[in-house]
């Protein structure tokens, strides 16, 4: 009995001792990563790297990327060299004008041929032709690199998609350019101060002009100047008078650039390209050319929209290319190749910028027309443009 009494006292003492002891905190639950076997743990910050490495390995197996593009040779060659050097993947370019290239893509698809991976061309063409035909795939699911997924890296803190869904047509370039370029040996600065100066009889038959039937910078310019939404600023009467000046339609930017430099024609309206002039300057060629900024400034996409073609045959290569091009490295390279300003806010202006030559933002009225809502109105204005300039169009 005494033994039982001592046992009971021991139990009571032990219970009291436990009650007085501080309570231990429950152990923290392991994170998802810690709960995994050590050899399979990947931090959240590193998870993209695993997927990226897999995609890059598959891209190298594919070995090729096919891009349909209206960008100039200097841009194509520069991108090809850098991309091949960094990732070991070749780029096959199919160059041409925007509308014919888009028609080619759609014709190939109707024939069951899926040859194109990426579109680097007019945003207008992408929205009015490729997107309605179901030829584009969403881009956002392909964004892998953290700096590409970071939306705040772009102007206004958002991705510069121009399509309504914000997923198909990416426009990374944004700047204001000159509508007109003059040969400084043949046209004095004071002779070109306004759009009305183009109507001077002195310039009849001496103005090169972009093809009014082709979507692009000319159509944006035409639309802004005649659309009721903007005033209109000049209207159709002005365009009819311009047509009476018998402008020479030139479809090839390089040809127009050469004719302007050689003085065959003293003025170029919405045709010719700054990178071509700069290429010749580097070769020691005298280039007496200067842009003319008139009353209206149109925010331009630089002829560049980036799209993924639906059912791309080299999807992994396309994914690597798109991430690289939209990265700080890729956009910095593109900016210097094409001498145009990117919408990425962490990239300076082109290294070889020349305020007298390079398209730069100037004071004045600025119009942003590259939105899907507005671009869908372009067919109406394209028809107007064709009708107004019908007599000067090449047969």
HELIX and SHEET records of a PDB file:
HELIX    1   1 UNK A    2  UNK A   20  1                                  19    
HELIX    2   2 UNK A   32  UNK A   35  1                                   4    
HELIX    3   3 UNK A   38  UNK A   40  5                                   3    
HELIX    4   4 UNK A   44  UNK A   62  1                                  19    
HELIX    5   5 UNK A   73  UNK A   87  1                                  15    
HELIX    6   6 UNK A   98  UNK A  110  1                                  13    
HELIX    7   7 UNK A  123  UNK A  125  1                                   3    
HELIX    8   8 UNK A  126  UNK A  130  3                                   5    
HELIX    9   9 UNK A  140  UNK A  142  5                                   3    
HELIX   10  10 UNK A  146  UNK A  149  1                                   4    
HELIX   11  11 UNK A  151  UNK A  153  5                                   3    
HELIX   12  12 UNK A  155  UNK A  157  5                                   3    
HELIX   13  13 UNK A  189  UNK A  191  5                                   3    
HELIX   14  14 UNK A  195  UNK A  199  5                                   5    
HELIX   15  15 UNK A  201  UNK A  203  5                                   3    
HELIX   16  16 UNK A  217  UNK A  226  1                                  10    
HELIX   17  17 UNK A  228  UNK A  230  5                                   3    
HELIX   18  18 UNK A  236  UNK A  243  1                                   8    
HELIX   19  19 UNK A  253  UNK A  262  1                                  10    
HELIX   20  20 UNK A  274  UNK A  282  1                                   9    
HELIX   21  21 UNK A  315  UNK A  326  1                                  12    
HELIX   22  22 UNK A  328  UNK A  338  1                                  11    
HELIX   23  23 UNK A  372  UNK A  375  1                                   4    
HELIX   24  24 UNK A  378  UNK A  388  1                                  11    
HELIX   25  25 UNK A  390  UNK A  392  5                                   3    
SHEET    1   A 5 UNK A  90  UNK A  95  0                                        
SHEET    2   A 5 UNK A  64  UNK A  69  1                                        
SHEET    3   A 5 UNK A 118  UNK A 121  1                                        
SHEET    4   A 5 UNK A 305  UNK A 309 -1                                        
SHEET    5   A 5 UNK A 136  UNK A 137 -1                                        
SHEET    1   B 3 UNK A 175  UNK A 176  0                                        
SHEET    2   B 3 UNK A 296  UNK A 300 -1                                        
SHEET    3   B 3 UNK A 365  UNK A 368  1                                        
SHEET    1   C 5 UNK A 248  UNK A 249  0                                        
SHEET    2   C 5 UNK A 207  UNK A 209  1                                        
SHEET    3   C 5 UNK A 267  UNK A 269  1                                        
SHEET    4   C 5 UNK A 180  UNK A 183 -1                                        
SHEET    5   C 5 UNK A 289  UNK A 292 -1                                        
END                                                                             
